[in-house]
Amino acid sequence: MTAPAGITAIFFREGMFYPVKFMGSKSPADEAADHAALNPGTMRIEDTSGNVLWKKALDS
C-alpha cells in the first residue's frame, strides 16, 4: 500500500484543530476548498508552514 503523496494540512474549527493528509491529486488550495465544502464549520485550512490554503468567507 502506497501512502498519499499530498501535503499534511491543518484544519481549524472553533476551539480545535486537526491534521488531514491530502491525496495530492490537485493543488493544495483546490484540495483544501474541496475538503472545506464537505466539512461545514471549518474556519481555515493551512499547510504545516502556516500558509493559508483556504479561509471561510466573511458573513455579510
Secondary structure by P-SEA (a helix, b strand, c coil): cccccbbbbbbbcccccbbbbbcccccaaaaaaaaaaacccccccccccccccccccccc
